Amino acid sequence: MLEKVQKSLGFIPNLIAIFANNPIVLEGYVALGGVFEKSSFSPRERQIILLAASVENHCNYCATTHSAIAKALLTPPEFIAAIHGNTRVPYAKLDALVALVRELVHERGYAKAKTIQTFLDAGYGKEQVMEILLGIALKTISNYLDHISPTPLDHKPKNESK
């Protein structure tokens, strides 16, 4: 499993190294991540879901990691700052997405009908609410692992040119 991660990312993130202490949990986490990648959300939207959940769960490691990935996907810095600052994202569709993620995480799976309707009115589909739950589940696992075993931030491998 670690070889697969190494091949995919070019290095083994510190959190994945901690997951490797239990191969069953690592396998489940990687599998859930693979399923979430197949969701109908764009790569940027997926990172925003993961970032918003990580910020709401107070996970510095994951929030930092997903901020960097979102930045690499050309997400405007003010969007990332708004998520970190718990303020409105300056783009209505993504703001509706972030608001729903925040509420689902904060309220332990409960969301107001108004929040869901705003999400739907922004152009998302009802089935996508369930896909958000995959991202929240993925981040809950890694966020809680970081809480139990604080993880140092990753540094770019020396052979990485970016």
PyMOL commands that set and color helices and strands:
alter all, ss='L'
color gray80, all
select helices_A, chain A and resi 2-9+14-19+23-37+43-56+60-72+77-85+92-106+113-121+127-148
alter helices_A, ss='H'
color red, helices_A
deselect
rebuild
show_as cartoon
